[in-house]
């Protein structure tokens, strides 16, 4: 139940598949690809430990008529020859992408800004849980159409995907509109950046359909207008983020790519605004975030380095979340290297094992929690 059906991530130009059914930290350096406006370029050949991962691209407008191409990446193929299967003279009409979420290995709030926001310093890391998003060109020249498998998610301009597509057209003058379907696996209100990742994926996809009118650096800079977490998803997958979160410094992944974990989220969400409203700088941690980063880089993840300054105010907003963390720590009996909240909540992360404590299964109070290997949407 705690194991994921597959472990993949897409972050900027990066695609990763562990394929062994365990939720993990994802290593952005293991496998990367670069997608160009007229097809896929050559891929890095460091493919050990990879199982199959698929991205579908359809093209039309060539002299041979419509052509559907399915690219399958696996151990048995020479990946850098697959691009030859794509008609380079055809325009892209459909694209399926993986949209990963993230965890904050540590999250320090360092100051209150004059604009009302807070300065933070955090280690963001992509993990193997994410959504699948399908993009198709729409015949409409005036409206995007968005659908999802989850009821209650806004499908209009309130959704960050629509905001991203509108922003791309505003910045580039593109006249392309889209049909978008989101196969949602990342819960909302979880502190995992699922919506921000969707927005970054939409910007990247729109750029591919439009012949790469913008550089990825430009996309990253523009994306901060959508949300503070969005620029991270144009990183290499591990980054030290400062400012409001929009200042992204790529770093080598400081933790092992096969580090298992479990994500446990109660049905209740934490309002980010309410959490920050209750945050008190004068009683928060004073540890230097660069010291935390150095310790993690040298010694890996441990409880003492997984500092999240938003835990105390989040536990005020949702007292049951504090009890959940305490029970996971106690019931884990040392099997987790660290237990901490991600972002502003309400997901509790246990690093070091993919298995939740038994009480999650046994007690009625936890029957509706989200687990990283089985979502409410399955």
BABAMI-356287 format. One record per residue (C-alpha): residue in one letter; x, y, z. Coordinates in nm, 4 decimals, always signed. Example, Ala and Ser with C-alpha at 12.3 -4.5 7.8 and 13.67 -1.06 7.14 Angstrom:
BEGIN
['a',[+1.2300,-0.4500,+0.7800]],
['s',[+1.3670,-0.1060,+0.7140]],
! end
This chain:
BEGIN
['x',[+0.0000,+0.0000,+0.0000]],
['x',[+0.2858,+0.2339,+0.0770]],
['x',[+0.4709,+0.1469,-0.2403]],
['x',[+0.4138,+0.3468,-0.5532]],
['x',[+0.3173,+0.1718,-0.8729]],
['x',[+0.6101,+0.3428,-1.0433]],
['x',[+0.8657,+0.6030,-0.9486]],
['x',[+0.9283,+0.8698,-1.2086]],
['x',[+1.0113,+1.2336,-1.2193]],
['x',[+1.0284,+1.5077,-1.4750]],
['x',[+1.1977,+1.8269,-1.3660]],
['x',[+1.3101,+2.0787,-1.6258]],
['x',[+1.4801,+1.8514,-1.8795]],
['x',[+1.5010,+1.5511,-1.6512]],
['x',[+1.3226,+1.2170,-1.6591]],
['x',[+1.3839,+0.9475,-1.3995]],
['x',[+1.2343,+0.6060,-1.3406]],
['x',[+1.3247,+0.3744,-1.0540]],
['x',[+1.0475,+0.1302,-1.1397]],
['x',[+1.0787,-0.0796,-0.8236]],
['x',[+0.7627,+0.0344,-0.6511]],
['x',[+0.9297,+0.2282,-0.3684]],
['x',[+0.8716,+0.5975,-0.3007]],
['x',[+1.2079,+0.7692,-0.3159]],
['x',[+1.4128,+1.0807,-0.3309]],
['x',[+1.4852,+1.1277,-0.7009]],
['x',[+1.8366,+1.1826,-0.8261]],
['x',[+1.8296,+1.4448,-1.1037]],
['x',[+2.1751,+1.3510,-1.2276]],
['x',[+2.0966,+0.9870,-1.2997]],
['x',[+1.9148,+1.0376,-1.6277]],
['x',[+1.8371,+1.3472,-1.8275]],
['x',[+1.6925,+1.4384,-2.1636]],
['x',[+1.6610,+1.7594,-2.3591]],
['x',[+1.3442,+1.8213,-2.5567]],
['x',[+1.3699,+2.0537,-2.8566]],
['x',[+1.1003,+2.2161,-3.0651]],
['x',[+1.1370,+1.9650,-3.3492]],
['x',[+1.1960,+1.6468,-3.1572]],
['x',[+1.3978,+1.4767,-2.8854]],
['x',[+1.7737,+1.5276,-2.8828]],
['x',[+2.0204,+1.2598,-2.7783]],
['x',[+1.9919,+1.1231,-2.4285]],
['x',[+2.2530,+1.0549,-2.1678]],
['x',[+2.3366,+0.6852,-2.1553]],
['x',[+2.3703,+0.6464,-1.7811]],
['x',[+2.0684,+0.4187,-1.7539]],
['x',[+2.1551,+0.1599,-1.4928]],
['x',[+1.8716,+0.0837,-1.2500]],
['x',[+1.6148,+0.2170,-1.4968]],
['x',[+1.2977,+0.0372,-1.6032]],
['x',[+1.0606,+0.1524,-1.8754]],
['x',[+0.9297,+0.5070,-1.8844]],
['x',[+0.7133,+0.6445,-2.1600]],
['x',[+0.6526,+0.9858,-2.3094]],
['x',[+0.4135,+1.0021,-2.6015]],
['x',[+0.4435,+1.2595,-2.8754]],
['x',[+0.2147,+1.2938,-3.1747]],
['x',[+0.2938,+1.5023,-3.4779]],
['x',[+0.1070,+1.6045,-3.7888]],
['x',[+0.1454,+1.8331,-4.0838]],
['x',[+0.4213,+1.6341,-4.2529]],
['x',[+0.4078,+1.5372,-4.6155]],
['x',[+0.3254,+1.1822,-4.5035]],
['x',[+0.0163,+1.2965,-4.3153]],
['x',[-0.0548,+1.2410,-3.9485]],
['x',[+0.2018,+1.0347,-3.7644]],
['x',[+0.1692,+0.8985,-3.4103]],
['x',[+0.5024,+0.8262,-3.2463]],
['x',[+0.5463,+0.6452,-2.9198]],
['x',[+0.8867,+0.6724,-2.7557]],
['x',[+0.9633,+0.4048,-2.4988]],
['x',[+1.2773,+0.4437,-2.2911]],
['x',[+1.4145,+0.1209,-2.1479]],
['x',[+1.7328,-0.0727,-2.0905]],
['x',[+1.7156,-0.2498,-2.4253]],
['x',[+1.7097,+0.0566,-2.6498]],
['x',[+1.9818,+0.2925,-2.7620]],
['x',[+1.8047,+0.5995,-2.6387]],
['x',[+1.9901,+0.8489,-2.8532]],
['x',[+1.8575,+0.6886,-3.1717]],
['x',[+1.4906,+0.7172,-3.0786]],
['x',[+1.4713,+1.0731,-3.2055]],
['x',[+1.5086,+0.9376,-3.5558]],
['x',[+1.1552,+0.7987,-3.5220]],
['x',[+1.0098,+1.1474,-3.4986]],
['x',[+0.9275,+1.3376,-3.8153]],
['x',[+1.1409,+1.6464,-3.7592]],
['x',[+0.9384,+1.8475,-4.0082]],
['x',[+0.6103,+1.7935,-3.8283]],
['x',[+0.4573,+2.0135,-3.5636]],
['x',[+0.3885,+1.8799,-3.2168]],
['x',[+0.0192,+1.8257,-3.1446]],
['x',[+0.0134,+1.6153,-2.8271]],
['x',[+0.2426,+1.5717,-2.5307]],
['x',[+0.2207,+1.3684,-2.2083]],
['x',[+0.4443,+1.4753,-1.9209]],
['x',[+0.5145,+1.3731,-1.5644]],
['x',[+0.4773,+1.6566,-1.3139]],
['x',[+0.6662,+1.5735,-0.9922]],
['x',[+0.6151,+1.7078,-0.6441]],
['x',[+0.8800,+1.8088,-0.3919]],
['x',[+0.9643,+1.7935,-0.0262]],
['x',[+1.1433,+2.0534,+0.1844]],
['x',[+1.4224,+1.8613,+0.3551]],
['x',[+1.4651,+2.1673,+0.5729]],
['x',[+1.2813,+2.5003,+0.5722]],
['x',[+1.4149,+2.7999,+0.7607]],
['x',[+1.2256,+3.1298,+0.7739]],
['x',[+1.4959,+3.3931,+0.8100]],
['x',[+1.3206,+3.7311,+0.7968]],
['x',[+1.0003,+3.9265,+0.7343]],
['x',[+1.0092,+4.1277,+0.4128]],
['x',[+0.8736,+4.4798,+0.3567]],
['x',[+0.6364,+4.3398,+0.0919]],
['x',[+0.4662,+4.1223,+0.3530]],
['x',[+0.6280,+3.7980,+0.2421]],
['x',[+0.8943,+3.6090,+0.4362]],
['x',[+1.2508,+3.5305,+0.3358]],
['x',[+1.3234,+3.1616,+0.3512]],
['x',[+1.6160,+2.9274,+0.3012]],
['x',[+1.5234,+2.5721,+0.2098]],
['x',[+1.6526,+2.2556,+0.0520]],
['x',[+1.3936,+2.1581,-0.2081]],
['x',[+1.4112,+1.8099,-0.3544]],
['x',[+1.1958,+1.6451,-0.6193]],
['x',[+1.0557,+1.3055,-0.5223]],
['x',[+0.9011,+1.0200,-0.7150]],
['x',[+0.5363,+1.1111,-0.6579]],
['x',[+0.3694,+1.3254,-0.9213]],
['x',[+0.0838,+1.3930,-1.1595]],
['x',[+0.0555,+1.2981,-1.5252]],
['x',[-0.0557,+1.5783,-1.7561]],
['x',[-0.1663,+1.5429,-2.1173]],
['x',[-0.1527,+1.8478,-2.3450]],
['x',[-0.3181,+1.8755,-2.6860]],
['x',[-0.3436,+2.1707,-2.9205]],
['x',[-0.6955,+2.3128,-2.9233]],
['x',[-0.8680,+2.4354,-3.2401]],
['x',[-0.9939,+2.7246,-3.0297]],
['x',[-0.8137,+3.0559,-3.0513]],
['x',[-0.9734,+3.1959,-2.7411]],
['x',[-0.9934,+2.9455,-2.4558]],
['x',[-0.8104,+2.6587,-2.2892]],
['x',[-1.0015,+2.3521,-2.1712]],
['x',[-0.8872,+2.1808,-1.8506]],
['x',[-1.0106,+1.8529,-1.7035]],
['x',[-0.8980,+1.6315,-1.4163]],
['x',[-0.9819,+1.3047,-1.2453]],
['x',[-1.0359,+1.4780,-0.9094]],
['x',[-1.3622,+1.6563,-0.8226]],
['x',[-1.3479,+1.9993,-0.6662]],
['x',[-1.0332,+2.1261,-0.8357]],
['x',[-1.0941,+2.4599,-1.0121]],
['x',[-1.0771,+2.4354,-1.3898]],
['x',[-1.0725,+2.8076,-1.4688]],
['x',[-0.8240,+3.0919,-1.4177]],
['x',[-0.7905,+2.9968,-1.0502]],
['x',[-0.5972,+2.6877,-1.1560]],
['x',[-0.2212,+2.7439,-1.1852]],
['x',[-0.2098,+2.5544,-1.5151]],
['x',[-0.4434,+2.8071,-1.6786]],
['x',[-0.2487,+3.0909,-1.5167]],
['x',[+0.0716,+2.9488,-1.6641]],
['x',[-0.0728,+2.9192,-2.0146]],
['x',[-0.2080,+3.2740,-1.9952]],
['x',[+0.1293,+3.3994,-1.8745]],
['x',[+0.3110,+3.2241,-2.1582]],
['x',[+0.0863,+3.3849,-2.4194]],
['x',[+0.1279,+3.7250,-2.2527]],
['x',[+0.5069,+3.6983,-2.2510]],
['x',[+0.5564,+3.5529,-2.5992]],
['x',[+0.2556,+3.6595,-2.8055]],
['x',[+0.1772,+3.2952,-2.8821]],
['x',[-0.1775,+3.2343,-3.0066]],
['x',[-0.1927,+2.8658,-2.9125]],
['x',[-0.4593,+2.7313,-2.6763]],
['x',[-0.4774,+2.3848,-2.5269]],
['x',[-0.6833,+2.0952,-2.4066]],
['x',[-0.5241,+1.9738,-2.0847]],
['x',[-0.6068,+1.6697,-1.8720]],
['x',[-0.4461,+1.6178,-1.5308]],
['x',[-0.4298,+1.2685,-1.3841]],
['x',[-0.3930,+1.3916,-1.0267]],
['x',[-0.1902,+1.1873,-0.7780]],
['x',[-0.0450,+1.4637,-0.5581]],
['x',[-0.2954,+1.5753,-0.2939]],
['x',[-0.3823,+1.9422,-0.2643]],
['x',[-0.2998,+2.1426,+0.0475]],
['x',[-0.0154,+1.9040,+0.1209]],
['x',[+0.2962,+2.1231,+0.1201]],
['x',[+0.4294,+1.9181,-0.1715]],
['x',[+0.4096,+2.1851,-0.4429]],
['x',[+0.1810,+1.9856,-0.6715]],
['x',[+0.0089,+2.2911,-0.8164]],
['x',[+0.3386,+2.4742,-0.8621]],
['x',[+0.4827,+2.1754,-1.0438]],
['x',[+0.1765,+2.1621,-1.2713]],
['x',[+0.2271,+2.5301,-1.3553]],
['x',[+0.5941,+2.4792,-1.4418]],
['x',[+0.5063,+2.1768,-1.6545]],
['x',[+0.2409,+2.3795,-1.8397]],
['x',[+0.4871,+2.6605,-1.9128]],
['x',[+0.7413,+2.4111,-2.0415]],
['x',[+0.4834,+2.2309,-2.2548]],
['x',[+0.3480,+2.5531,-2.4064]],
['x',[+0.7016,+2.6453,-2.5019]],
['x',[+0.7515,+2.3150,-2.6848]],
['x',[+0.4275,+2.3561,-2.8805]],
['x',[+0.5347,+2.7082,-2.9769]],
['x',[+0.8776,+2.6177,-3.1089]],
['x',[+1.0671,+2.7172,-2.7948]],
['x',[+1.0103,+3.0908,-2.8187]],
['x',[+1.1600,+3.1285,-2.4707]],
['x',[+1.4681,+2.9883,-2.3030]],
['x',[+1.4257,+2.7741,-1.9937]],
['x',[+1.5907,+3.0533,-1.7958]],
['x',[+1.3200,+3.2915,-1.9134]],
['x',[+1.0495,+3.0397,-1.8248]],
['x',[+1.1982,+3.0068,-1.4794]],
['x',[+1.2084,+3.3836,-1.4294]],
['x',[+0.8518,+3.4305,-1.5553]],
['x',[+0.7215,+3.1485,-1.3406]],
['x',[+0.7826,+3.3428,-1.0183]],
['x',[+0.4837,+3.5586,-1.1180]],
['x',[+0.2644,+3.2518,-1.0682]],
['x',[+0.4004,+3.1374,-0.7336]],
['x',[+0.7149,+3.1320,-0.5220]],
['x',[+0.7646,+2.7533,-0.5549]],
['x',[+0.7225,+2.7371,-0.9318]],
['x',[+1.0800,+2.8367,-1.0350]],
['x',[+1.2209,+2.5386,-0.8458]],
['x',[+1.0604,+2.3011,-1.0937]],
['x',[+1.2895,+2.4367,-1.3660]],
['x',[+1.5892,+2.3270,-1.1599]],
['x',[+1.7836,+2.0040,-1.1872]],
['x',[+1.5698,+1.8529,-0.9128]],
['x',[+1.7706,+1.9477,-0.6033]],
['x',[+1.8142,+2.3138,-0.5140]],
['x',[+1.8897,+2.5533,-0.2312]],
['x',[+1.6117,+2.8102,-0.2555]],
['x',[+1.6108,+3.1548,-0.0963]],
['x',[+1.4175,+3.4820,-0.1234]],
['x',[+1.0472,+3.3929,-0.1272]],
['x',[+1.1609,+3.0604,-0.2713]],
['x',[+1.2058,+3.1958,-0.6230]],
['x',[+1.5870,+3.2316,-0.5996]],
['x',[+1.6972,+2.8849,-0.7067]],
['x',[+2.0516,+2.7554,-0.6775]],
['x',[+2.1026,+2.4133,-0.8335]],
['x',[+2.3083,+2.1786,-0.6197]],
['x',[+2.4216,+1.8177,-0.6591]],
['x',[+2.1711,+1.5854,-0.4976]],
['x',[+2.2935,+1.5637,-0.1361]],
['x',[+2.1109,+1.2397,-0.0558]],
['x',[+2.1130,+0.8931,-0.2054]],
['x',[+1.8752,+0.8492,-0.5009]],
['x',[+1.7460,+0.5211,-0.3559]],
['x',[+1.6447,+0.6764,-0.0232]],
['x',[+1.2958,+0.5374,+0.0504]],
['x',[+1.0288,+0.7388,+0.2267]],
['x',[+0.6635,+0.7437,+0.3170]],
['x',[+0.4284,+1.0405,+0.2870]],
['x',[+0.1312,+1.0575,+0.5207]],
['x',[-0.1252,+1.3364,+0.4850]],
['x',[-0.4502,+1.3688,+0.6788]],
['x',[-0.7618,+1.4747,+0.4872]],
['x',[-0.7407,+1.8208,+0.6428]],
['x',[-0.5227,+2.0779,+0.4685]],
['x',[-0.3245,+2.3611,+0.6243]],
['x',[-0.3943,+2.7091,+0.4939]],
['x',[-0.0546,+2.8497,+0.3969]],
['x',[-0.1764,+3.2020,+0.4732]],
['x',[-0.2975,+3.0980,+0.8185]],
['x',[+0.0281,+2.9150,+0.8937]],
['x',[+0.2369,+3.2208,+0.8047]],
['x',[-0.0014,+3.4433,+0.9993]],
['x',[+0.0737,+3.2441,+1.3137]],
['x',[+0.4485,+3.2215,+1.2504]],
['x',[+0.6693,+3.4031,+1.5031]],
['x',[+1.0213,+3.4871,+1.3944]],
['x',[+1.1349,+3.5597,+1.7488]],
['x',[+1.0826,+3.2001,+1.8651]],
['x',[+1.1833,+3.0170,+1.5476]],
['x',[+1.5053,+2.8246,+1.4940]],
['x',[+1.8297,+3.0199,+1.4694]],
['x',[+2.0425,+2.7513,+1.3047]],
['x',[+2.2286,+2.8655,+0.9924]],
['x',[+2.0604,+2.7039,+0.6895]],
['x',[+2.3982,+2.6702,+0.5176]],
['x',[+2.5129,+2.4645,+0.8152]],
['x',[+2.2136,+2.2374,+0.7655]],
['x',[+2.2950,+2.2040,+0.3970]],
['x',[+2.6576,+2.1182,+0.4736]],
['x',[+2.5580,+1.8558,+0.7315]],
['x',[+2.3172,+1.6906,+0.4885]],
['x',[+2.5760,+1.6949,+0.2106]],
['x',[+2.8365,+1.5358,+0.4389]],
['x',[+2.6276,+1.3006,+0.6504]],
['x',[+2.2889,+1.2576,+0.4829]],
['x',[+1.9437,+1.3079,+0.6311]],
['x',[+1.8964,+1.2914,+1.0073]],
['x',[+1.6351,+1.4248,+1.2455]],
['x',[+1.8484,+1.7161,+1.3648]],
['x',[+1.8918,+1.8649,+1.0162]],
['x',[+1.5274,+1.8376,+0.9054]],
['x',[+1.4261,+2.1693,+1.0603]],
['x',[+1.0966,+2.3213,+0.9481]],
['x',[+1.0166,+2.6573,+1.1067]],
['x',[+0.6566,+2.6290,+0.9880]],
['x',[+0.5823,+2.3199,+1.1961]],
['x',[+0.4891,+2.5055,+1.5195]],
['x',[+0.2374,+2.7406,+1.3533]],
['x',[+0.1006,+2.4574,+1.1371]],
['x',[+0.0495,+2.2479,+1.4502]],
['x',[-0.1470,+2.5395,+1.5971]],
['x',[-0.3655,+2.5521,+1.2882]],
['x',[-0.4103,+2.1744,+1.2884]],
['x',[-0.3346,+2.0239,+1.6327]],
['x',[-0.4056,+1.6728,+1.5057]],
['x',[-0.1061,+1.7089,+1.2741]],
['x',[+0.1277,+1.7459,+1.5714]],
['x',[-0.0173,+1.4306,+1.7253]],
['x',[+0.0245,+1.2475,+1.3942]],
['x',[+0.3932,+1.3373,+1.3762]],
['x',[+0.4507,+1.2387,+1.7376]],
['x',[+0.2807,+0.9043,+1.6854]],
['x',[+0.4793,+0.8310,+1.3689]],
['x',[+0.8048,+0.9026,+1.5537]],
['x',[+0.7036,+0.6834,+1.8487]],
['x',[+0.5584,+0.3977,+1.6446]],
['x',[+0.8459,+0.4041,+1.3957]],
['x',[+1.0824,+0.2845,+1.6680]],
['x',[+1.3843,+0.4215,+1.4897]],
['x',[+1.3092,+0.2883,+1.1414]],
['x',[+1.2894,+0.6431,+1.0052]],
['x',[+1.6048,+0.8519,+0.9784]],
['x',[+1.3879,+1.1610,+1.0124]],
['x',[+1.0213,+1.2544,+1.0439]],
['x',[+0.9195,+1.6058,+0.9452]],
['x',[+0.6520,+1.8186,+0.7842]],
['x',[+0.6984,+1.9349,+0.4248]],
['x',[+0.6376,+2.2986,+0.3353]],
['x',[+0.3482,+2.4519,+0.5239]],
['x',[+0.1796,+2.1110,+0.5657]],
['x',[-0.0108,+1.9007,+0.6008]],
['x',[+0.2114,+1.6137,+0.4810]],
['x',[+0.4365,+1.4334,+0.7281]],
['x',[+0.7398,+1.2695,+0.5683]],
['x',[+0.9187,+0.9665,+0.7100]],
['x',[+1.2581,+0.9187,+0.5459]],
['x',[+1.4338,+0.5833,+0.5595]],
['x',[+1.1428,+0.3417,+0.5100]],
['x',[+0.8541,+0.3222,+0.2616]],
['x',[+0.6228,+0.1671,+0.5199]],
['x',[+0.3835,+0.3650,+0.7402]],
['x',[+0.3371,+0.2668,+1.1053]],
['x',[+0.0778,-0.0027,+1.1646]],
['x',[-0.1618,+0.2314,+1.3453]],
['x',[-0.2274,+0.4084,+1.0142]],
['x',[-0.3921,+0.0878,+0.8940]],
['x',[-0.5535,-0.0165,+1.2194]],
['x',[-0.7268,+0.2948,+1.3488]],
['x',[-1.0499,+0.4364,+1.2138]],
['x',[-0.9252,+0.7936,+1.2582]],
['x',[-0.6672,+0.7373,+0.9838]],
['x',[-0.8752,+0.5512,+0.7277]],
['x',[-0.8858,+0.8543,+0.4972]],
['x',[-0.5219,+0.9604,+0.5117]],
['x',[-0.3219,+0.9944,+0.1941]],
['x',[-0.0310,+0.7519,+0.1654]],
['x',[+0.2404,+0.7937,-0.0947]],
['x',[+0.1656,+0.4548,-0.2467]],
['x',[-0.2126,+0.4758,-0.2566]],
['x',[-0.3963,+0.7986,-0.3241]],
['x',[-0.7565,+0.8906,-0.2568]],
['x',[-0.7965,+0.9228,-0.6322]],
['x',[-0.7220,+0.5594,-0.7262]],
! end
